[in-house]
Amino acid sequence: MEHHRTRPRQQGPRRGAPRTPLPPQARRRPGTAARRPGTGRPRTAPAAGPGPGPGPRGPRLTSLGCALFCGAAMFLLGFLDDLLLGASLTVYGVLFLPVSALTALWVRPSDLLTAPVVAPIAFAVGLLAVADGSGFLDGLMGLVTALSTQAGWLYGGTLVTGLIVLVRRARLLRRRRRP
């Protein structure tokens, strides 16, 4: 009778198979530094500070992380604005500007173009906590009214996000063109 395998084959050498020797660069004693090829000097970590490197490191958000950060921050700020200040739309609009700037600064370079899209959506998400209305239709009407009356803050925050993204993108392209 024939027996079929029930588990997939494992990668790597079988038990009892002779081991292959490690390449010379992998055979080094513990506690010794790796050497640069062709020189006798150990490799050193790149120096921190200003230079052609990527600049100051902060959080690097993906597109989804950018949307979650901005949306959650604006909803939390809207809730706190409603709780502490009685739903002041001006305070909410002013708080939108730094959140927009942080979103544009913290997004990954490969996801830069998502920040100006996420910022106005997050503004609307946060307005759900600030807008007037008790039922669904009243809340929807309050949201539309708040969006129309606070359009200046919405455009301003989106403009801040867009400008920061454009500057970061231009610096990234200039850095790639350098030899």
One Martini backbone bead per residue (centre of mass of N, CA, C, O) as a GRO file, in nm:
protein
  179
    1MET     BB    1   0.099   0.034   0.018
    2GLU     BB    2   0.047   0.378  -0.021
    3HIS     BB    3   0.211   0.671   0.101
    4HIS     BB    4   0.123   0.992   0.172
    5ARG     BB    5   0.186   1.307   0.211
    6THR     BB    6   0.089   1.555   0.466
    7ARG     BB    7   0.343   1.727   0.434
    8PRO     BB    8   0.535   1.962   0.347
    9ARG     BB    9   0.822   2.041   0.241
   10GLN     BB   10   1.124   2.130   0.365
   11GLN     BB   11   1.349   2.362   0.393
   12GLY     BB   12   1.653   2.247   0.342
   13PRO     BB   13   1.830   2.037   0.503
   14ARG     BB   14   1.864   1.732   0.601
   15ARG     BB   15   1.893   1.498   0.810
   16GLY     BB   16   2.236   1.412   0.809
   17ALA     BB   17   2.338   1.611   0.630
   18PRO     BB   18   2.585   1.770   0.504
   19ARG     BB   19   2.749   2.050   0.564
   20THR     BB   20   2.800   2.358   0.448
   21PRO     BB   21   3.014   2.589   0.414
   22LEU     BB   22   3.088   2.894   0.496
   23PRO     BB   23   3.145   3.185   0.404
   24PRO     BB   24   3.395   3.399   0.484
   25GLN     BB   25   3.206   3.644   0.582
   26ALA     BB   26   3.053   3.449   0.800
   27ARG     BB   27   3.345   3.382   0.930
   28ARG     BB   28   3.335   3.509   1.250
   29ARG     BB   29   3.407   3.641   1.532
   30PRO     BB   30   3.294   3.728   1.814
   31GLY     BB   31   3.331   4.088   1.839
   32THR     BB   32   3.384   4.146   1.547
   33ALA     BB   33   3.428   4.342   1.286
   34ALA     BB   34   3.341   4.425   0.991
   35ARG     BB   35   3.490   4.428   0.676
   36ARG     BB   36   3.600   4.587   0.423
   37PRO     BB   37   3.638   4.546   0.109
   38GLY     BB   38   3.991   4.583   0.051
   39THR     BB   39   4.017   4.644   0.356
   40GLY     BB   40   4.117   4.680   0.710
   41ARG     BB   41   3.858   4.824   0.779
   42PRO     BB   42   3.595   4.892   0.952
   43ARG     BB   43   3.278   4.932   0.963
   44THR     BB   44   3.071   5.220   0.955
   45ALA     BB   45   2.852   5.424   1.060
   46PRO     BB   46   2.667   5.667   0.978
   47ALA     BB   47   2.656   5.989   1.019
   48ALA     BB   48   2.504   6.210   1.204
   49GLY     BB   49   2.324   6.457   1.039
   50PRO     BB   50   2.401   6.668   0.818
   51GLY     BB   51   2.321   6.592   0.472
   52PRO     BB   52   2.243   6.362   0.215
   53GLY     BB   53   2.035   6.253   0.373
   54PRO     BB   54   1.696   6.216   0.479
   55GLY     BB   55   1.695   6.329   0.760
   56PRO     BB   56   1.471   6.360   0.980
   57ARG     BB   57   1.327   6.137   1.195
   58GLY     BB   58   1.006   5.999   1.173
   59PRO     BB   59   0.721   5.916   1.117
   60ARG     BB   60   0.607   5.660   0.877
   61LEU     BB   61   0.333   5.673   0.675
   62THR     BB   62   0.100   5.533   0.528
   63SER     BB   63  -0.188   5.568   0.378
   64LEU     BB   64  -0.351   5.439   0.605
   65GLY     BB   65  -0.205   5.579   0.842
   66CYS     BB   66  -0.275   5.864   0.752
   67ALA     BB   67  -0.583   5.833   0.768
   68LEU     BB   68  -0.598   5.743   1.064
   69PHE     BB   69  -0.457   5.976   1.197
   70CYS     BB   70  -0.624   6.214   1.086
   71GLY     BB   71  -0.908   6.109   1.161
   72ALA     BB   72  -0.860   6.060   1.466
   73ALA     BB   73  -0.760   6.341   1.541
   74MET     BB   74  -1.013   6.499   1.445
   75PHE     BB   75  -1.222   6.349   1.614
   76LEU     BB   76  -1.091   6.407   1.888
   77LEU     BB   77  -1.090   6.718   1.861
   78GLY     BB   78  -1.393   6.744   1.818
   79PHE     BB   79  -1.477   6.617   2.086
   80LEU     BB   80  -1.316   6.814   2.269
   81ASP     BB   81  -1.451   7.069   2.162
   82ASP     BB   82  -1.738   6.990   2.251
   83LEU     BB   83  -1.674   6.938   2.554
   84LEU     BB   84  -1.504   7.215   2.629
   85LEU     BB   85  -1.623   7.451   2.394
   86GLY     BB   86  -1.900   7.401   2.243
   87ALA     BB   87  -1.843   7.375   1.934
   88SER     BB   88  -1.595   7.528   1.798
   89LEU     BB   89  -1.522   7.591   1.469
   90THR     BB   90  -1.265   7.763   1.487
   91VAL     BB   91  -1.094   7.575   1.661
   92TYR     BB   92  -1.113   7.336   1.470
   93GLY     BB   93  -0.975   7.479   1.229
   94VAL     BB   94  -0.707   7.542   1.373
   95LEU     BB   95  -0.643   7.234   1.441
   96PHE     BB   96  -0.619   7.140   1.140
   97LEU     BB   97  -0.343   7.256   1.053
   98PRO     BB   98  -0.137   7.075   1.218
   99VAL     BB   99  -0.249   6.804   1.120
  100SER     BB  100  -0.184   6.853   0.822
  101ALA     BB  101   0.120   6.893   0.856
  102LEU     BB  102   0.184   6.618   0.990
  103THR     BB  103   0.080   6.444   0.763
  104ALA     BB  104   0.283   6.553   0.547
  105LEU     BB  105   0.548   6.481   0.719
  106TRP     BB  106   0.477   6.154   0.788
  107VAL     BB  107   0.471   6.061   0.516
  108ARG     BB  108   0.571   5.871   0.286
  109PRO     BB  109   0.731   5.916  -0.011
  110SER     BB  110   0.544   5.704  -0.173
  111ASP     BB  111   0.267   5.861  -0.024
  112LEU     BB  112   0.232   6.175  -0.074
  113LEU     BB  113  -0.047   6.202  -0.248
  114THR     BB  114  -0.250   6.131  -0.001
  115ALA     BB  115  -0.260   6.374   0.196
  116PRO     BB  116  -0.451   6.579   0.030
  117VAL     BB  117  -0.691   6.370   0.047
  118VAL     BB  118  -0.719   6.311   0.359
  119ALA     BB  119  -0.768   6.586   0.499
  120PRO     BB  120  -1.069   6.654   0.414
  121ILE     BB  121  -1.188   6.393   0.526
  122ALA     BB  122  -1.102   6.443   0.823
  123PHE     BB  123  -1.261   6.700   0.859
  124ALA     BB  124  -1.540   6.562   0.824
  125VAL     BB  125  -1.511   6.353   1.050
  126GLY     BB  126  -1.477   6.566   1.283
  127LEU     BB  127  -1.757   6.712   1.234
  128LEU     BB  128  -1.942   6.498   1.360
  129ALA     BB  129  -1.881   6.605   1.661
  130VAL     BB  130  -1.963   6.924   1.604
  131ALA     BB  131  -2.217   6.904   1.475
  132ASP     BB  132  -2.536   6.964   1.443
  133GLY     BB  133  -2.764   6.733   1.577
  134SER     BB  134  -2.971   6.443   1.649
  135GLY     BB  135  -3.024   6.313   1.393
  136PHE     BB  136  -2.954   6.213   1.087
  137LEU     BB  137  -3.059   6.461   0.923
  138ASP     BB  138  -2.957   6.677   1.117
  139GLY     BB  139  -2.657   6.593   1.104
  140LEU     BB  140  -2.626   6.627   0.798
  141MET     BB  141  -2.702   6.929   0.794
  142GLY     BB  142  -2.477   7.017   0.992
  143LEU     BB  143  -2.243   6.920   0.816
  144VAL     BB  144  -2.300   7.092   0.566
  145THR     BB  145  -2.293   7.363   0.713
  146ALA     BB  146  -2.005   7.340   0.827
  147LEU     BB  147  -1.861   7.305   0.555
  148SER     BB  148  -1.957   7.583   0.435
  149THR     BB  149  -1.854   7.774   0.677
  150GLN     BB  150  -1.549   7.609   0.688
  151ALA     BB  151  -1.389   7.628   0.409
  152GLY     BB  152  -1.134   7.788   0.478
  153TRP     BB  153  -1.003   7.574   0.663
  154LEU     BB  154  -1.008   7.347   0.458
  155TYR     BB  155  -0.834   7.489   0.241
  156GLY     BB  156  -0.592   7.561   0.420
  157GLY     BB  157  -0.511   7.271   0.507
  158THR     BB  158  -0.483   7.162   0.218
  159LEU     BB  159  -0.264   7.365   0.134
  160VAL     BB  160  -0.053   7.287   0.341
  161THR     BB  161  -0.029   6.995   0.252
  162GLY     BB  162   0.044   7.048  -0.048
  163LEU     BB  163   0.303   7.216  -0.001
  164ILE     BB  164   0.464   7.008   0.158
  165VAL     BB  165   0.453   6.787  -0.057
  166LEU     BB  166   0.593   6.948  -0.284
  167VAL     BB  167   0.858   6.996  -0.135
  168ARG     BB  168   0.929   6.702  -0.078
  169ARG     BB  169   0.927   6.609  -0.375
  170ALA     BB  170   1.145   6.801  -0.481
  171ARG     BB  171   1.371   6.701  -0.291
  172LEU     BB  172   1.363   6.407  -0.384
  173LEU     BB  173   1.431   6.458  -0.683
  174ARG     BB  174   1.698   6.611  -0.635
  175ARG     BB  175   1.840   6.378  -0.482
  176ARG     BB  176   1.825   6.169  -0.723
  177ARG     BB  177   2.000   6.347  -0.935
  178ARG     BB  178   2.230   6.313  -0.776
  179PRO     BB  179   2.548   6.149  -0.773
   0.00000   0.00000   0.00000
